[in-house]
Amino acid sequence: HYQVAINADHTALATLTLAHTHTNPPTAGEGCVQEISYDNAPTYQEIADRCYFNFLRVYSSPGATLRHATQHSIPAGILLGGAAWAKPATATQEFANFVTFSNFMMVPRGESLTTQFVYDLPATVVQQQDGRTIYQLWLRKQAGTPDEP
């Protein structure tokens, strides 16, 4: 879900809410461990059936500034390094012409997780034309995904 609030001063605040649901049922006695890889799993399905680990990236216009994002945590002993994860989302200039907001998460089998990013949009996305306020959004599909209808 993506929502933009345009203020009277023509600044814009975006709220992006993403839901991830692991549709496989929980397995009794089998917790999350980031140990399986393509090297030690016979099939991709065996990897996909486990807990879902994701380094999520959201790309926005240059000049966008992150105000707030959901902070996810992962208990110690699950990740390869053994340490717990409890770091906030970050904003970086990963590619030219984009600001990247990133966050790391884990979704166990049978569970759902919601992630939210709240950020100020640059002034260039809101313009005045003939007494109207115009908001411009440019969407790019992710590589490997089907074309939009």
Protein Blocks (a to p, Z undefined) as FASTA:
>chain_A
ZZddddfkopacdddddddddfbdcdehiacddfbcfklgcbfklmmmmccddddddddd
ehiacfbdcdddddehkamnlpacddddddddfbghiacddddddddehiacdddddddd
dfklpcceehiacddddddddehiacdZZ
